[in-house]
Amino acid sequence: PEPEEPHYTFPDDDLLWDLIKIYFEQISPYSFPLLHKPTFERAVTSGHHLNDHNFGATVLAVCALASRHSDDPRNYINAMDYEQLLGWKWFRQIRLVRPSFVDTVSLYELQLYCLAFSYLSSTTIADALWPLIGLGIRFSQERGVHRAKPGPRTPENELWVRAFWCLIGLDIIQGITFGRPPATTPNDFDVDQPAECDDEYWECSSGEQFIQPPGKPSMLSFGVHYNKLLQIAGSIQRTIFACKHPHEQSSIEWNQRQVIKHDSALNQWLDSLPEHLRWDPHRVNPVFFSQTVILHHTFYFVQMTLHKKFMRMSFPSLAVCANAARCTVNISQAHHQRGLHPLPWTLMTLPHAASVLLVALWRSKHSTGSGSAASRKELADLQRCFALLISYEKRHQAAGRIV
């Protein structure tokens, strides 16, 4: 027998639209490009979420994510809930794994896996994410999304491309964080990067598509450059941290060549950033400022990943990692002091910075004594890192567990 379709309970209309607005203003600009605002809003207006349970699950995931930025009590299951449970009322209805693998995958399923990653990554059940991302990548390959399509871009195909690149990025992040191999590699796909064109310019009145106005920086440039940075991280994962090497690749000289090669790639990536994505603590535009925070946070995270294996045997690697950790904390503090919306992505990078700072503190205490200026500096940086993580703890379970 065919499994019964789930019956969802959605937020009241006023709350639903408030949460959709929160998602596209406070979450979407700072994550992988995924949803297209006009298309998504048209589908909700037409009631498509009431008729298609796959799209309904995507809408509930959007509501769950946006709830973390909302003070509306209707986002709680009951009035006694902790703030860390915001959005669980909507997310717990979702059936993450389909009961049958016979049906053709829908775009909404891939979008759901990406949204589920964002919601669950800061909860106590983040381990559920690993198989979900792999499942999404397999479904993408089954559909042929990983291959380049001839002809001009179309809005429908662009949404598939966005979902695929989001899954690829999350796969790399998961692999590096937990020391696991990737589900796919760049040799297995040739699809283009998402278009650097803001959502409102996908379809113009003249009939042209994907025309970003000249001289206006696109908010989607962030996602493209983020993907390129993660491709460098993926290369580090497949070389330096590979499970098995040919005999000649186990030598110190080979490791040194790999470090130099990837250091060069990171520097080239940094030089390639457009002006609006370069680090500037005084940048006026809050969206571009927050995007630069995430990009540079991730840059230093990848730099630490590249050098951390050699911290015990190479003093320059420890110095590089310690500098990257301090820069991470400084950037986070600059963002926090501006009073802007919290960026959950920093929960991935701050713990790595704290770990490196602990190693640097241990080294300075044993080499110069616990009362030295170096030890006091490391400890002060570490305390700043803890304070930043604690500021997330109210609504993100992972932050408290990390501290």
DOVOBA-770556 format. One line per field, with one value per residue (C-alpha): chain; residue number from 0; y, x, z; residue in three letters. Coordinates in nm, 4 decimals. Layout:
N
kette	A, ...
nr	NUM, ...
y	Y, ...
x	X, ...
z	Z, ...
rest	ALA, ...
% end
This chain:
403
kette	A, A, A, A, A, A, A, A, A, A, A, A, A, A, A, A, A, A, A, A, A, A, A, A, A, A, A, A, A, A, A, A, A, A, A, A, A, A, A, A, A, A, A, A, A, A, A, A, A, A, A, A, A, A, A, A, A, A, A, A, A, A, A, A, A, A, A, A, A, A, A, A, A, A, A, A, A, A, A, A, A, A, A, A, A, A, A, A, A, A, A, A, A, A, A, A, A, A, A, A, A, A, A, A, A, A, A, A, A, A, A, A, A, A, A, A, A, A, A, A, A, A, A, A, A, A, A, A, A, A, A, A, A, A, A, A, A, A, A, A, A, A, A, A, A, A, A, A, A, A, A, A, A, A, A, A, A, A, A, A, A, A, A, A, A, A, A, A, A, A, A, A, A, A, A, A, A, A, A, A, A, A, A, A, A, A, A, A, A, A, A, A, A, A, A, A, A, A, A, A, A, A, A, A, A, A, A, A, A, A, A, A, A, A, A, A, A, A, A, A, A, A, A, A, A, A, A, A, A, A, A, A, A, A, A, A, A, A, A, A, A, A, A, A, A, A, A, A, A, A, A, A, A, A, A, A, A, A, A, A, A, A, A, A, A, A, A, A, A, A, A, A, A, A, A, A, A, A, A, A, A, A, A, A, A, A, A, A, A, A, A, A, A, A, A, A, A, A, A, A, A, A, A, A, A, A, A, A, A, A, A, A, A, A, A, A, A, A, A, A, A, A, A, A, A, A, A, A, A, A, A, A, A, A, A, A, A, A, A, A, A, A, A, A, A, A, A, A, A, A, A, A, A, A, A, A, A, A, A, A, A, A, A, A, A, A, A, A, A, A, A, A, A, A, A, A, A, A, A, A, A, A, A, A, A, A, A, A, A, A, A, A, A, A, A, A, A, A, A, A, A, A, A
nr	0, 1, 2, 3, 4, 5, 6, 7, 8, 9, 10, 11, 12, 13, 14, 15, 16, 17, 18, 19, 20, 21, 22, 23, 24, 25, 26, 27, 28, 29, 30, 31, 32, 33, 34, 35, 36, 37, 38, 39, 40, 41, 42, 43, 44, 45, 46, 47, 48, 49, 50, 51, 52, 53, 54, 55, 56, 57, 58, 59, 60, 61, 62, 63, 64, 65, 66, 67, 68, 69, 70, 71, 72, 73, 74, 75, 76, 77, 78, 79, 80, 81, 82, 83, 84, 85, 86, 87, 88, 89, 90, 91, 92, 93, 94, 95, 96, 97, 98, 99, 100, 101, 102, 103, 104, 105, 106, 107, 108, 109, 110, 111, 112, 113, 114, 115, 116, 117, 118, 119, 120, 121, 122, 123, 124, 125, 126, 127, 128, 129, 130, 131, 132, 133, 134, 135, 136, 137, 138, 139, 140, 141, 142, 143, 144, 145, 146, 147, 148, 149, 150, 151, 152, 153, 154, 155, 156, 157, 158, 159, 160, 161, 162, 163, 164, 165, 166, 167, 168, 169, 170, 171, 172, 173, 174, 175, 176, 177, 178, 179, 180, 181, 182, 183, 184, 185, 186, 187, 188, 189, 190, 191, 192, 193, 194, 195, 196, 197, 198, 199, 200, 201, 202, 203, 204, 205, 206, 207, 208, 209, 210, 211, 212, 213, 214, 215, 216, 217, 218, 219, 220, 221, 222, 223, 224, 225, 226, 227, 228, 229, 230, 231, 232, 233, 234, 235, 236, 237, 238, 239, 240, 241, 242, 243, 244, 245, 246, 247, 248, 249, 250, 251, 252, 253, 254, 255, 256, 257, 258, 259, 260, 261, 262, 263, 264, 265, 266, 267, 268, 269, 270, 271, 272, 273, 274, 275, 276, 277, 278, 279, 280, 281, 282, 283, 284, 285, 286, 287, 288, 289, 290, 291, 292, 293, 294, 295, 296, 297, 298, 299, 300, 301, 302, 303, 304, 305, 306, 307, 308, 309, 310, 311, 312, 313, 314, 315, 316, 317, 318, 319, 320, 321, 322, 323, 324, 325, 326, 327, 328, 329, 330, 331, 332, 333, 334, 335, 336, 337, 338, 339, 340, 341, 342, 343, 344, 345, 346, 347, 348, 349, 350, 351, 352, 353, 354, 355, 356, 357, 358, 359, 360, 361, 362, 363, 364, 365, 366, 367, 368, 369, 370, 371, 372, 373, 374, 375, 376, 377, 378, 379, 380, 381, 382, 383, 384, 385, 386, 387, 388, 389, 390, 391, 392, 393, 394, 395, 396, 397, 398, 399, 400, 401, 402
y	0.0000, 0.3571, 0.5348, 0.8015, 1.1588, 1.3543, 1.6073, 1.9274, 2.2070, 2.5382, 2.8673, 3.1140, 3.3227, 3.6344, 3.4356, 3.2339, 3.5473, 3.7014, 3.3922, 3.3908, 3.7557, 3.6766, 3.3896, 3.5950, 3.8973, 3.7419, 3.3897, 3.3518, 3.6235, 3.4519, 3.0916, 2.8995, 3.0321, 2.7988, 2.9401, 3.2029, 3.4529, 3.5481, 3.1842, 3.0703, 3.3471, 3.2846, 2.9157, 2.9896, 3.2508, 2.9953, 2.7427, 2.4981, 2.3998, 2.2701, 2.0392, 1.9197, 1.7590, 1.7934, 2.1675, 2.1747, 2.0207, 2.2850, 2.5609, 2.4092, 2.3953, 2.7635, 2.8420, 2.6423, 2.8255, 3.1683, 3.0946, 3.1277, 3.4942, 3.5504, 3.6389, 3.5244, 3.2752, 3.0778, 2.9257, 2.7231, 2.3845, 2.5071, 2.8164, 2.6521, 2.5698, 2.6894, 2.9294, 2.6570, 2.4740, 2.7588, 2.6190, 2.2572, 2.2886, 2.3138, 2.0973, 1.7910, 1.7359, 1.6772, 1.3263, 1.3593, 1.0224, 0.9118, 0.5685, 0.4665, 0.5285, 0.4422, 0.7879, 1.0477, 1.3022, 1.6467, 1.9779, 2.0362, 1.7254, 1.8554, 2.1966, 2.0288, 1.8451, 2.1742, 2.3544, 2.0612, 2.0846, 2.4506, 2.3830, 2.0629, 2.1639, 2.3671, 2.1088, 1.7950, 1.5657, 1.7111, 1.3581, 1.2992, 1.5337, 1.3058, 1.0538, 1.3275, 1.5151, 1.1936, 1.1036, 1.4465, 1.4141, 1.0671, 1.1975, 1.4880, 1.2495, 1.0296, 1.3358, 1.4448, 1.7767, 1.7272, 1.7663, 2.0942, 2.1736, 2.3214, 2.6436, 2.9523, 2.9438, 2.8989, 2.9761, 2.6130, 2.4710, 2.7404, 2.6204, 2.2666, 2.4067, 2.6020, 2.2952, 2.0836, 2.3319, 2.3703, 1.9932, 1.9853, 2.2602, 2.0938, 1.7620, 1.9238, 2.0993, 1.7765, 1.5791, 1.8210, 1.8669, 1.4946, 1.3570, 1.1646, 1.1164, 1.3170, 1.1691, 1.3044, 1.4891, 1.7606, 1.4873, 1.3694, 1.6911, 1.9777, 2.1903, 2.5680, 2.7778, 2.9524, 3.2760, 3.5928, 3.7598, 3.8794, 3.7168, 4.0198, 4.0223, 3.6624, 3.7713, 4.1221, 4.2992, 4.2943, 3.9145, 3.8828, 3.6593, 3.6769, 4.0327, 4.1924, 4.5760, 4.7100, 4.8602, 4.6946, 4.4228, 4.1036, 3.9468, 3.6119, 3.6722, 3.5636, 3.2125, 3.1703, 3.2724, 3.0614, 2.7571, 2.8275, 2.8491, 2.5191, 2.3563, 2.4399, 2.2878, 1.9776, 1.9492, 1.9638, 1.6928, 1.4655, 1.5074, 1.5876, 1.4091, 1.1165, 0.7711, 0.6156, 0.7676, 0.6238, 0.5600, 0.8696, 1.0853, 1.0033, 1.1993, 1.5283, 1.6902, 1.5897, 1.7312, 2.0555, 2.0848, 2.0299, 2.2977, 2.5475, 2.4610, 2.5110, 2.8197, 2.9697, 2.8728, 3.0367, 3.3583, 3.3651, 3.3190, 3.6078, 3.8309, 3.7385, 3.8717, 4.1695, 4.4938, 4.4508, 4.1148, 4.2218, 4.2584, 4.6076, 4.6464, 4.9820, 4.8618, 5.0397, 4.7874, 4.5336, 4.2491, 4.2755, 4.3217, 4.0002, 3.8153, 3.9206, 3.7942, 3.4470, 3.4378, 3.5407, 3.3179, 3.0258, 3.1359, 3.1173, 2.7895, 2.6353, 2.7800, 2.6188, 2.2920, 2.3021, 2.3642, 2.1922, 1.8520, 2.0007, 2.2093, 1.9552, 1.9307, 2.2792, 2.6032, 2.8113, 2.6006, 2.6673, 3.0389, 3.0384, 2.8588, 3.0848, 3.3956, 3.2549, 3.1796, 3.5336, 3.6812, 3.4637, 3.5941, 3.9552, 3.9323, 3.7742, 4.0419, 4.3189, 4.1672, 4.1190, 4.4791, 4.6066, 4.4427, 4.2629, 3.9388, 3.6350, 3.4211, 3.0515, 2.9584, 3.1008, 2.8164, 2.5963, 2.8063, 2.9467, 2.6038, 2.5385, 2.8778, 2.8011, 2.4646, 2.6246, 2.8964, 2.6264, 2.4614, 2.7985, 2.8730, 2.5368, 2.5962, 2.9478, 2.8331, 2.5560, 2.7646, 3.1024, 3.0362, 3.0830, 3.4468, 3.5594, 3.8231, 3.5611, 3.3356, 3.6251, 3.7231, 3.3697, 3.3390, 3.6727, 3.5656, 3.2361, 3.4124, 3.6372, 3.3275, 3.1744, 3.4952, 3.5002, 3.1378, 3.1973, 3.4792, 3.2126, 2.9685, 3.1044, 2.9788, 2.7377, 2.4220, 2.3485, 2.6687, 2.5669, 2.2153, 2.3536, 2.5812
x	0.0000, 0.1060, 0.2132, -0.0217, 0.0782, 0.1586, -0.0881, 0.0886, -0.0122, 0.1241, 0.1584, -0.1292, -0.1180, 0.0205, 0.2924, 0.3686, 0.4406, 0.6386, 0.8600, 0.9038, 1.0101, 1.2567, 1.4052, 1.4726, 1.6020, 1.8020, 1.8969, 1.9029, 2.1663, 2.4124, 2.3821, 2.4282, 2.1981, 1.8997, 1.5476, 1.4230, 1.2126, 0.9569, 0.9015, 0.8706, 0.6273, 0.4107, 0.3882, 0.2837, 0.0298, -0.1292, -0.1541, 0.0866, 0.2178, -0.1296, -0.1402, 0.2203, 0.3585, 0.7177, 0.6816, 0.4885, 0.7906, 1.0168, 0.7858, 0.7880, 1.1698, 1.1815, 0.9447, 1.1568, 1.4743, 1.3110, 1.1583, 1.5024, 1.4938, 1.1343, 0.9901, 0.6381, 0.5236, 0.3303, 0.6613, 0.6758, 0.5119, 0.3952, 0.4456, 0.7055, 0.9524, 1.3108, 1.4162, 1.6422, 1.3256, 1.2036, 1.0827, 1.0661, 0.6868, 0.7197, 1.0258, 0.9098, 0.6271, 0.8692, 0.9398, 1.3056, 1.3439, 1.0793, 0.9231, 0.9926, 1.2843, 1.0945, 0.9501, 1.1548, 1.3187, 1.1621, 1.3437, 1.1726, 1.3350, 1.6838, 1.5932, 1.4584, 1.7866, 1.9762, 1.7324, 1.7314, 2.1103, 2.0873, 1.8263, 1.9657, 2.3343, 2.2949, 2.0849, 2.1739, 2.0853, 2.3249, 2.4565, 2.1460, 2.2867, 2.5579, 2.3305, 2.0896, 2.3536, 2.4752, 2.1178, 2.0661, 2.3808, 2.2781, 1.9318, 2.0960, 2.3100, 2.0113, 1.8338, 2.1430, 2.1772, 2.5537, 2.6005, 2.6203, 2.3119, 2.3421, 2.1631, 2.0795, 1.9963, 1.6342, 1.4775, 1.3739, 1.7178, 1.8852, 1.7005, 1.8317, 2.1839, 2.1536, 2.0390, 2.3227, 2.5960, 2.4482, 2.4686, 2.8273, 2.9325, 2.7632, 2.9272, 3.2717, 3.1947, 3.0697, 3.3669, 3.6264, 3.4488, 3.4168, 3.7105, 3.4974, 3.5399, 3.3247, 3.0251, 3.1520, 3.4517, 3.4994, 3.5874, 3.2271, 3.0433, 3.0777, 2.7719, 2.8203, 2.8242, 2.4952, 2.4277, 2.5595, 2.2227, 1.9894, 1.6479, 1.4558, 1.6546, 1.5928, 1.3093, 1.3059, 1.0097, 1.1966, 1.1960, 1.5688, 1.6752, 1.9541, 2.0698, 2.2309, 2.2291, 2.5765, 2.7571, 2.5318, 2.7114, 2.5101, 2.4312, 2.4723, 2.8453, 2.8890, 2.7619, 2.9794, 3.2980, 3.2008, 3.1706, 3.5137, 3.6683, 3.5119, 3.6519, 3.9994, 3.8957, 3.7793, 4.1158, 4.2910, 4.0570, 4.1364, 4.5155, 4.6599, 4.3836, 4.3308, 4.3124, 4.5643, 4.8593, 5.1055, 5.4399, 5.6027, 5.3215, 5.3926, 5.7176, 5.7724, 5.8660, 5.5324, 5.3401, 5.5328, 5.4529, 5.0851, 5.0843, 5.2564, 5.0180, 4.7046, 4.8404, 4.8881, 4.5329, 4.3939, 4.5846, 4.4649, 4.1071, 4.1481, 4.2857, 3.9956, 3.7254, 3.5291, 3.5555, 3.2212, 3.3304, 3.6718, 3.7098, 3.6328, 3.5166, 3.3621, 3.1573, 2.8212, 2.6028, 2.5016, 2.4354, 2.7722, 2.9434, 2.7920, 2.8784, 3.2424, 3.2383, 3.1305, 3.3731, 3.6742, 3.5713, 3.5682, 3.8973, 4.0737, 3.8959, 4.0319, 4.3764, 4.3706, 4.2556, 4.5505, 4.8141, 4.6771, 4.8200, 5.1710, 5.1421, 5.3367, 5.6266, 5.6396, 5.6482, 5.5411, 5.2236, 5.1381, 5.1988, 4.9789, 4.6998, 4.7235, 4.7087, 4.4092, 4.2340, 4.2900, 4.1638, 3.8529, 3.7803, 3.8481, 3.6120, 3.3389, 3.3761, 3.3546, 3.0289, 2.8915, 2.9669, 2.7658, 2.4554, 2.3707, 2.1739, 2.3691, 2.5347, 2.4956, 2.7638, 3.0237, 2.9386, 3.1356, 3.4514, 3.4725, 3.5264, 3.8244, 3.9665, 3.9205, 4.0965, 4.3944, 4.4091, 4.4154, 4.7136, 4.8891, 4.8163, 4.9573, 5.2722, 5.3315, 5.2764, 5.5326, 5.7861, 5.7631, 5.5630, 5.1967, 5.2424, 5.4091, 5.2625, 5.2158, 5.0136, 4.7976, 4.7295, 4.6301, 4.4038, 4.2362, 4.1700, 4.0271, 3.7954, 3.6692, 3.5971, 3.3977, 3.2008, 3.1053, 2.9917, 2.7879, 2.6025, 2.4572, 2.3669, 2.0186, 1.8775, 2.1426, 2.1999, 2.5327, 2.6914, 2.6553, 2.7796, 3.0842, 3.1773
z	0.0000, -0.0657, 0.2537, 0.3799, 0.3080, 0.6219, 0.7573, 0.8527, 1.0891, 0.9591, 1.1465, 1.1356, 0.8178, 0.9872, 1.1639, 0.8493, 0.6484, 0.9344, 0.9434, 0.5653, 0.5827, 0.8621, 0.6617, 0.3493, 0.5425, 0.8267, 0.7162, 0.3379, 0.2660, 0.5016, 0.3868, 0.0638, -0.2113, -0.2025, -0.2329, -0.4801, -0.2890, -0.5600, -0.6603, -0.2994, -0.2047, -0.5113, -0.4236, -0.0647, -0.1796, -0.4120, -0.1264, -0.2901, 0.0548, 0.1389, -0.1649, -0.2053, 0.1116, -0.0153, -0.0500, 0.2785, 0.4530, 0.2971, 0.4251, 0.7748, 0.7707, 0.6713, 0.9587, 1.2034, 1.1058, 1.1157, 1.4574, 1.6141, 1.5170, 1.6282, 1.9687, 1.8829, 2.1528, 1.8914, 1.7808, 2.1036, 2.1508, 2.4913, 2.7013, 2.9289, 2.6498, 2.6556, 2.3806, 2.2431, 2.1348, 1.9173, 1.5869, 1.7020, 1.6856, 1.3074, 1.2462, 1.4410, 1.1889, 0.9020, 0.7771, 0.6802, 0.5070, 0.2594, 0.3093, -0.0523, -0.2882, -0.6050, -0.6751, -0.8617, -0.6337, -0.6166, -0.5880, -0.2540, -0.1055, -0.1838, -0.0431, 0.2696, 0.3354, 0.3137, 0.5444, 0.7863, 0.8078, 0.9070, 1.1734, 1.3242, 1.3178, 1.6374, 1.8238, 2.0188, 1.7253, 1.4693, 1.4004, 1.1889, 0.9258, 0.7897, 0.6109, 0.4991, 0.3012, 0.1374, 0.0482, -0.1077, -0.3203, -0.4419, -0.5342, -0.7206, -0.9225, -0.9951, -1.1372, -1.3336, -1.1525, -1.1278, -1.5043, -1.6951, -1.9030, -2.2548, -2.3350, -2.1295, -1.7604, -1.6613, -1.3215, -1.2695, -1.3483, -1.1381, -0.8281, -0.8854, -0.9275, -0.6041, -0.4113, -0.5549, -0.4632, -0.1172, -0.0653, -0.1960, 0.0453, 0.3418, 0.2522, 0.2652, 0.5951, 0.7520, 0.6241, 0.7580, 1.0900, 1.1642, 0.9656, 0.7181, 0.3428, 0.0987, -0.0815, -0.4149, -0.5606, -0.8286, -1.0794, -1.0596, -1.1556, -1.4018, -1.3260, -1.3305, -1.0159, -0.9224, -1.1092, -0.9429, -0.9889, -0.7126, -0.6933, -0.8206, -1.1478, -1.2556, -1.4798, -1.6310, -1.7914, -2.1221, -2.1195, -2.0442, -1.7564, -1.4994, -1.5734, -1.2682, -1.3038, -1.3903, -1.0932, -0.8354, -0.6341, -0.6077, -0.2722, -0.4484, -0.5045, -0.1440, -0.2171, -0.5263, -0.3466, -0.0462, -0.2738, -0.4239, -0.0778, 0.0237, -0.2918, -0.1557, 0.1762, -0.0079, -0.1819, 0.1573, 0.2802, -0.0167, 0.0028, 0.3446, 0.5369, 0.2991, 0.4607, 0.2226, 0.0358, -0.2163, -0.0481, -0.1927, -0.0583, 0.3050, 0.3086, 0.4849, 0.1535, -0.0026, 0.2921, 0.2673, -0.1034, -0.0311, 0.2389, 0.0080, -0.2780, -0.0686, 0.1076, -0.2377, -0.3396, -0.0242, -0.0897, -0.4503, -0.3302, -0.0880, -0.3647, -0.5940, -0.3617, -0.4972, -0.3013, -0.1227, 0.0207, 0.1490, 0.5228, 0.6477, 1.0109, 0.9194, 0.6223, 0.6283, 0.4441, 0.7149, 0.4694, 0.2975, 0.6351, 0.7748, 0.4542, 0.4887, 0.8474, 0.7325, 0.4388, 0.6455, 0.9347, 0.6931, 0.5336, 0.8705, 0.9519, 0.6300, 0.7046, 1.0505, 0.8941, 0.6530, 0.9207, 1.2326, 1.1391, 1.1559, 1.4737, 1.6795, 1.4369, 1.2880, 1.4839, 1.1786, 1.1528, 1.5165, 1.4619, 1.1506, 1.3363, 1.6401, 1.4220, 1.2338, 1.5641, 1.6930, 1.3663, 1.3937, 1.7432, 1.6418, 1.3447, 1.5578, 1.8209, 1.5618, 1.4356, 1.7880, 1.8844, 1.5884, 1.7397, 1.4150, 1.3893, 1.5157, 1.2494, 1.3392, 1.0829, 1.3239, 1.5633, 1.3229, 1.3278, 1.6810, 1.8448, 1.6167, 1.7077, 2.0781, 2.0409, 1.8706, 2.1361, 2.4063, 2.2369, 2.2041, 2.5715, 2.6757, 2.4712, 2.6050, 2.9659, 2.9282, 2.7407, 2.9165, 3.2343, 3.3233, 3.4251, 3.1030, 2.8736, 2.6013, 2.8333, 2.9502, 2.5882, 2.4881, 2.7907, 2.7160, 2.3563, 2.4796, 2.7242, 2.4435, 2.2361, 2.5231, 2.5716, 2.2034, 2.2125, 2.5286, 2.3522, 2.1181, 2.3935, 2.4611, 2.1305, 2.0024, 2.2073, 2.0411, 2.1732, 2.5378, 2.4737, 2.2900, 2.5805
rest	PRO, GLU, PRO, GLU, GLU, PRO, HIS, TYR, THR, PHE, PRO, ASP, ASP, ASP, LEU, LEU, TRP, ASP, LEU, ILE, LYS, ILE, TYR, PHE, GLU, GLN, ILE, SER, PRO, TYR, SER, PHE, PRO, LEU, LEU, HIS, LYS, PRO, THR, PHE, GLU, ARG, ALA, VAL, THR, SER, GLY, HIS, HIS, LEU, ASN, ASP, HIS, ASN, PHE, GLY, ALA, THR, VAL, LEU, ALA, VAL, CYS, ALA, LEU, ALA, SER, ARG, HIS, SER, ASP, ASP, PRO, ARG, ASN, TYR, ILE, ASN, ALA, MET, ASP, TYR, GLU, GLN, LEU, LEU, GLY, TRP, LYS, TRP, PHE, ARG, GLN, ILE, ARG, LEU, VAL, ARG, PRO, SER, PHE, VAL, ASP, THR, VAL, SER, LEU, TYR, GLU, LEU, GLN, LEU, TYR, CYS, LEU, ALA, PHE, SER, TYR, LEU, SER, SER, THR, THR, ILE, ALA, ASP, ALA, LEU, TRP, PRO, LEU, ILE, GLY, LEU, GLY, ILE, ARG, PHE, SER, GLN, GLU, ARG, GLY, VAL, HIS, ARG, ALA, LYS, PRO, GLY, PRO, ARG, THR, PRO, GLU, ASN, GLU, LEU, TRP, VAL, ARG, ALA, PHE, TRP, CYS, LEU, ILE, GLY, LEU, ASP, ILE, ILE, GLN, GLY, ILE, THR, PHE, GLY, ARG, PRO, PRO, ALA, THR, THR, PRO, ASN, ASP, PHE, ASP, VAL, ASP, GLN, PRO, ALA, GLU, CYS, ASP, ASP, GLU, TYR, TRP, GLU, CYS, SER, SER, GLY, GLU, GLN, PHE, ILE, GLN, PRO, PRO, GLY, LYS, PRO, SER, MET, LEU, SER, PHE, GLY, VAL, HIS, TYR, ASN, LYS, LEU, LEU, GLN, ILE, ALA, GLY, SER, ILE, GLN, ARG, THR, ILE, PHE, ALA, CYS, LYS, HIS, PRO, HIS, GLU, GLN, SER, SER, ILE, GLU, TRP, ASN, GLN, ARG, GLN, VAL, ILE, LYS, HIS, ASP, SER, ALA, LEU, ASN, GLN, TRP, LEU, ASP, SER, LEU, PRO, GLU, HIS, LEU, ARG, TRP, ASP, PRO, HIS, ARG, VAL, ASN, PRO, VAL, PHE, PHE, SER, GLN, THR, VAL, ILE, LEU, HIS, HIS, THR, PHE, TYR, PHE, VAL, GLN, MET, THR, LEU, HIS, LYS, LYS, PHE, MET, ARG, MET, SER, PHE, PRO, SER, LEU, ALA, VAL, CYS, ALA, ASN, ALA, ALA, ARG, CYS, THR, VAL, ASN, ILE, SER, GLN, ALA, HIS, HIS, GLN, ARG, GLY, LEU, HIS, PRO, LEU, PRO, TRP, THR, LEU, MET, THR, LEU, PRO, HIS, ALA, ALA, SER, VAL, LEU, LEU, VAL, ALA, LEU, TRP, ARG, SER, LYS, HIS, SER, THR, GLY, SER, GLY, SER, ALA, ALA, SER, ARG, LYS, GLU, LEU, ALA, ASP, LEU, GLN, ARG, CYS, PHE, ALA, LEU, LEU, ILE, SER, TYR, GLU, LYS, ARG, HIS, GLN, ALA, ALA, GLY, ARG, ILE, VAL
% end
